[in-house]
Amino acid sequence: MSKDLITKAFADAEKEQQEEEIKRIKNIVQKYLEKIQDTSERKNKLDEELRLLKKDLNDLKDGRLDKIKERSEKDSKAKEVTLIIIKEIQKEYIPMKPWYSPWYVELKPDYNPVFPTSPIVYSTSTDCSVTTSGDTFATFSGGTYTVGSNTINL
């Protein structure tokens, strides 16, 4: 073996190792760029949902149920994001009673609270707390309360 051959082989081996390092670093950078792109897409999606929720809340505050209903009918994303179902009621609308409106509003089933279906057992203790199936109502206080002209005994 000649000295030139050994030197060339050594240089080639260093070059191969350097190329492997470059590939490894390139792979790491590529993973970072993919993660940044995925996160950016999720952020854009969440920004759109937030914008739609704020629109719904502002329209609900202004009493513009028709705008919420129209938006959810036209835009599938708005229909997916909104928390309420709005139905127009024409037959039950009674104009002589202003507190009735031609709109029926309810939460979507996904956002309704789930109540236990098993029987609830109530028990009280000396500190006036009530326990139901393991949950404690810490500020419960028994007694007689007057609400308007009605008396409520607890």
Summary of the structure (lengths in Angstrom):
residues: 154
radius of gyration: 33.0
end to end distance: 102.4
largest distance: 111.9
contacts: 286
relative contact order: 0.05
helix: 51%
strand: 18%
